[in-house]
């Protein structure tokens, strides 16, 4: 919904935003199997998605995170600012609790891995159109669901000097001299997500590069690993 309109009586109008045309096509084909859903637009990046929403009535927006020009994080914030009643479903290739919490705090209605079955995706779209807030994927559902229980604490979400457990894992691997690609393979996440975590780590530790981050972590007792390699000015 691109305004304060009530939930649609007819088919649910969906827009799909992903920079890979083949992925978009697959998502659209999966949704077309449901007569209750109609794909009304596609876009390859966040800026194109915003332009689409200016001209097309949409009830649910399916959004990828890692795209050129404007990524999903920035697009999500822009959508929430201009169309606060429009539910946004984040479709991702990976399950990462830090990223899931980030996008949910930014106002996403759902965070779902792209391996979801076509029928389940259609069901999720219908649920989100009806006002549901969902987190998909067994690992994410279990961990994040436990966090919402009164009085419950999830050990890996306890911050240490402001860093989450995932950020500490990334930081330890950086201190061991691993590249972003090596870290991504070891943690089963994308290199873009590694860079996302490093950017957050740099900000929390007040450092400019990987070597300073690892050195600061050692000084604060966050890791016992020895720093290897030269300085890098960006979290690449």
C-alpha positions, 0 to 999 in steps of 0.5 A, a space after each residue: 500500500 503506497 499510502 493509508 489505503 486499507 488492505 486490497 480486496 482484489 489481488 495483492 499487488 507485488 513489486 520485485 526488486 533485485 539486481 539479478 534479472 534471472 532471480 527476479 524472473 524466478 521470483 515473479 514466476 513463483 508468485 504467478 502460481 498464486 491467483 491471489 497475487 499479481 506482480 505489477 512491477 520489477 526494478 534492478 536497484 533501490 533508485 529504480 524501486 522508488 521511481 516505480 513506487 511513484 507511479 504504481 500502486 503496490 501492496 507488498 515490496 520484495 527487496 534484495 539487500 545488495 544492489 548497485 546505485 542504492 542498496 536495500 538498506 537505504 531503499 528500505 529507509 526511503 520507503 518507510 519514510 515516504 510510504 510507511 504503510 507499505 510492507 517490505 519483505 527482505 529476500 536474502 541469500 543468507 541467514 545472518 542474525 545481525 542483518 536480520 535485526 538491522 532490517 527489522 529495526 529499520 521497518 522491514 515486515 519480513 526477512 526471508 532466505 531466497 531458498 524459500 519454496 514458491 508456495 511458502 513465498 506466496 503464503 508469506 506475501 499474503 500474510 505480510 499483506 495482512 499485517 504480519 511481521 515474519 522472520 524466515 529460516 529455521 536458524 533465525 526463527 529459533 535464535 530471534 524467537 528466543 530473544 523475544 521471550 520475556 526474561 530470555 537472553 541469547 548468549 550470542 547476542 550479548 554485546 561486548 564493547 558494543 560488538 555482537 557475537 557475529 561481529 566478534 567472529 569477524 573481528 577474530 578472523 580479521 586478526 588472523 589475517 583472513 581476507 573477506 573472501 576467506 571469512 565469507 566462506 568460513 561463516 557461510 555469508 557473502 563478502 558483502 555481508 562481511 564488509 557490512 560487519 566490518 563497517 559496523 565494527 570500524 564505527 564501534 571501535 573508532 578505527 579506520 582500517 582492519 589492522 587498527 580494528 584488530 589491534 584495538 580488539 587485542 588491547 581491549 581483550 576482545 581477541 587473543 589473535 595476533 595481527 597479520 598483514 598490512 593496513 587496509 583503509 577500507 573494509 573491502 
